[in-house]
Amino acid sequence: MNQHEITSRHPLLDEKGHLMEPGYTKGLLMDYDRKAIRAGKLRIKEWDYYLITTDDFAVALTVADNSYMGLDSISLLDFRIPWCHTKSPMSFMTLGKRNLPPSSDMGNVSSGNKKYSIEYKHNGDHRILSFRMENFCDGKPLNGLIRLECPETESMVIATPFAEKDTAFYYNQKINCMPASGIVTWGEKLYEFKEGEAFGVLDWGRGVWTYKNTWYWGSASGSVDGIPFGFNIGYGFGDTSAASENMLFYGGKAHKLSQVTFNIPMKSKKFVTRGGCCGSGGMETDTAEMTEDYMSPWTFTSDDGRFEMDFVPVIDRASCTDIKLICSDQHQVFGRFSGKAILDDGKVIEIKDFIGFAEKVFNKW
């Protein structure tokens, strides 16, 4: 697959609101300006998502402004039990009022009320994530303070158009392998994110989305023999003919991959169908359809042989909201990757039981 790397700085959108240059970069070269968007205001979606993991537990934070709906979310996961809980307060018709920064390189983010708060502070060489929720789970409060280091590092940045709508686009940055430290408490339980053992990833997204999408995304951050290593993999939406978002990170350098496929195991789901009018009377017949078996082992394969992984699930952080016009069916599966990844220079990185996640998300939004 030929992939287009963007090498010069310029605005993200032209005067008609179209992407000026679809492709990928290893830093934020294109300038996002919400005022340059020419699509309907209700189609704009912006978010900052952080995930901080250790080998034993993780915390995830979201502040999103999806125009007609704002979403704040806190997730706590314990891979040892395994257990997870998510709480996601929503607000309506935010329409950009949350003032999410036009760049991940600057600006602060805050959201909340008397019952909870999420705040991201950008302090140049580090970021501070502070959060609290009065009744997070079982009536117990959750509080957290995480410091993320921001060393000079390459990242995954992609500008993706949508074939269905010329004013739709997705501008996305993933920063992996951010060294993390801090403490999260839930009631009497203490989760200590220790330096050298905890790593964060930022998913920074700005764009105009079409109504119906399915995406696949996977990510992991950690270290191999003391050197930071991670990856970002994904596909499923938009016109990715210019570039994929698949990338390896090793020692602060990014290594571009071609196509990676998520091989999610399938299982048969059986239904009993009754004959006759409205299911009354008549013969019974068994029908079956295939559906994803998210908690069985997955595999990941690549068209160039540079990313070959087995994946053993630990937790399926699943949620489904369906109110007809708006629907979100999410399976973010946390587990352990084992296999090999090959850098641009041919160096083979082998990992075993490397914590990360892979997800499939369907949205009508």
N, C-alpha and C positions, 0 to 999 in steps of 0.2 A: 504494500500500500504506500503510495506516494503521499507524504504529509507536508503541508505548507507551514513553515515557520515564519512568523511575523518578526521582523527585525528592526523596524523603525517606529518611533513614537508618533501617534496621531489620535484624533478623536475616535471613539468607538463607532459612532453613527454619523452618517452624512446628513445633509439638509432634509432628506425625505424620511429619515428615521430608519434607514437600512444599514445593516452592518457594512462598514467600509472594507473590511478585510477578514473573512473567515479564516481560521487557522489557530495555531497554538504559539505560545511563547513560554519562557521560563521565568517571567516576571511581569508585573502589571505595566505593559507598554502602552496600552490603549486607555484613553481617558473616558470614564463613564460620566455622563451628564443626564440626569433624569429629565431635564427640560428639553432635551433633544429627541425624546421619544415621541413618535407620531401615532401610537396606538391608543386605544381607549384606556382611560385611567384605571378601570377595574381590572385590566389585564396585567398590570405591572406587579412583579413579585421580587422582593428583596429579603435576604436573610443573612445572618451570621450564626454559624453552627460550630461549636467547639466540642470535641470529644477528647477526654484525657483518660488514658488507660495505663494500668499496670498488669502484671501477669495474673493478679488475683481479683481485681475489681476495676470499675470505671465510673465516670460521671460524664453526662452529656448535657449541653446547654444550647437552647435555641432562642433567638429573638428574631421574629419574622414580621414583615409588613407585606401582606399579600393584597393590599388595597381594600378589598371589601371585608377583609378579616385579618386581624393581627393575632399572632400566636407566640406565646412564651412557653417554654418547656424545660423541665428538669427531669433527667433520668439518672437513677442510681442502679448499678449492676454489680452483683457479687458472683464471680465465676466459680467460687468454691462450693456454693450451696447446691445448685445454682439458683439465683433469684434476681429479679429486676422489678423495678416500679417506675412508672412515668406519670407525671402530672403536668397537664398542658392547659393553663387558662387561656381563654380566647377573648378577643374584643372585636367590635364590628366597625366597619367603615373607617379604618385607620388612614387610608388614602395618602400615604407618605408622611403623615404627621409624626411618625417615629424618628424621622430625620436620620436614617441610617447613612453612614458616611459613604461618599462616592468612591473611596479607595480603602483598601485594607491596611494601607501604610500609615494611616493617621485617623484621628477622631475617636471619640468615645461613644458607647452605646449603653443606654439604660432603659429599663422598663419595669413596671410593677405597680403595686398599690400597698395598702396597709397589711395585706396578708402575705405578700411575697415580693421579691425584687431580684432582678438579674442585672448585673452591671459589668461591662467590659471597659477597662481603662488602658489606653495605649500610651506607654511611657518610653517610646523610642526603642531601647534595647530589650525591653520586656513588656509584658502585658499582665494586668491583674484582673482576674475573674472573681467576682464576689457575688454570692447568691444566698437566698434564704427563702424558706417557705414554712409558714406556721404549722399547717396540718398537711405534711407531705404524705405520710402513710401511717395507718393505725393510730392516728391522733398525735403522732410525734413530729416535732419540727425538724427541719433539715437546714443546716448552715454550712457554707463552704467558702474557702478562700484559696485560690490557686494562682501561682505565679508561673507564667510561661516565658521562657527566654526566647529572644528573637535574634539569633545569630544570622550573619550574612549567609543566605542559602538560596538555592534555586527552588522554584516551585512549579506546579502545573497550572497553567492559565490557558483557557480555551474560549474562543468566540464562535458560537454555533448558531447558524441560521435555521429557520424552519421553512421547509418547502411549501407548506400550506399557506403561509402568511408572510409577506415580505417585510412587514414591520415587527415581526416576532423574532426574538433572539435570546440567547442565554450567554452571559458573560460570567465566567466562573474561575475562581482560584482555589486551589487546594495547597495548603502549606503543611507538610508532614514533618514528623520528627522534631517537634518543638520540645526541648527539655522542660519538664514540669516538676513542681514541688508544691506541697500544701496539705491542707487538712479539710476533710468533710466529716461532719457529724450528723447522725440521724438518731435522735433520742440519745441513748447511752452508748450507741455504737460509734466507734472512731475508725475512720479510713484515712491512713496516712500515705500520701503520695510522695515517695522519697526521691530525692535527686539521684539521677542515674538509673532509676527503675521506672519512672513515669514519663510518658511522652504524650504530646497533644497534637491534634490536627485541626486546622481551621478550614471549614467549607464556607467560602465567601461567594454568595450568588446574587447577581442582579440581572433582571431581564423581563421580557414580555413573553409569556408562554401561551401556546395554543391550549384549547380547552381540555383535550384528552391525551394523556401521555402515560407511557410505562418506561421506567428507567431501572437499570441495574448499576449498582455502585459497590465497590469494595475498597477497603483501605486498611493499612496497618502501619504502625510506627514503633520502632524499638532500636536495638543495637545488635550488631553481629561482631563478636570479638572486639567490643569496645568502640566500634565505629557506627554512627547513626545509619540505620537502614530502614526504608519503608517503601510503600508503593501506593499508587492510585490506579484503579482499574474501573471501567464502566462503559456503558453504551445504552442505546434503546430509544432515544428521542432525538429529534432534530435531524438536520442534514450534516452528517459527519464525514462527507466526502473529502473535505479539506484536511481534516485531522481527527485523530481519536484523542481521548483523554488519558490513555494508558501511559504510565510513566513510573520509572524506578527512581529512588533517591538513595544515594550512598555518599557519606562524607560531605554532605552539602551540595553535591552535584546531581543534576537531573539527567536521566537516561531515557530517551523516548522509545516506547514500544509501539508496535503496530496494532493488530487486532487481538483481543483476548476474549474468550468465550466462557461464560458461566454455565457449567454443566450441572444443573440442579436435578437431583433424582426425582423420579415421578412415581406415583402410586395410583392404584385403581380405587375409585370412590364409587361404591355401589348404591343404587337407589332401587326401591321397589315401586313399580308402577301398577296401579289397579285399573282394570278395564271398566267399561260401562260409563254411563253418563256421570260426570263430575266425580269419577273415581269410585262410584258405588256399583257393586256387583261385578260380574265378569271375572276373567282370569287375571292372575297376578303375573307380571313379567319383571325380570331383573334387568336393569340397565346399568351401565357403568360408564364413567368418564375418568380421564386421567387428570390428576392434579399434583402440584408440587409437594414433595415430601421433604420439607425444609430441615428436619432434624436428622435425616440420614446423611452420610458423608457425601460431599460434593467433590467435583474436580474442576480445575481451571486449565484450559489449553490455549495456546497462541498459534497464530499462523506462521510465525517465524521460529518457533521453538524456544523463545527467550523467556517465557513465563509458563512454567508447568508446576501445578500445585495440587495437593490433596488438602481437603478442608474438613475438619471434624467439628460439627456444631456443638455448642454448649448451651446457648440461650437463643430462643427466637423471640425477639422483642417485637411482638405483633400487635397491630391495632387496625381496626376497621371502622370507618365512619361512613355511613351511607344515608344521605338525605335526598336521594334521587338526583337533583341537579348538581349537587356537590358530593363527591365520593372520594375517599382515600383508603386504599387497602395496602398496608405496609407490613413487610416482613424484613426487619433488620436482624440478621442472624450473626451472633457473635460466636467465635470459635477459634480453632488453632490451625494455622497453615503449616504445611510441611512440603518441601520441594526445592526447586532451583529457580533462580532468576539470573539472567546473563546481562551484564553491563555493556555499554557501547564498545568498550575495548576488548570484549570477549571474556572478561573476568566472571567466573561463576560464583554466585552467592548462594550458599545452601543454608536453608533454615529448617528448624524442626519445632513443632508446637509453638509457633510464633503467633501471639494473640492478635486478632483483628476482627473484621466483620465483612460480610457481603450481604447485599440486600436486593430485594425486588419490590418496587413501589408502583402501584397503579393509581393515577389521579384523574378525576374529572373535576377541574377547578378553574 
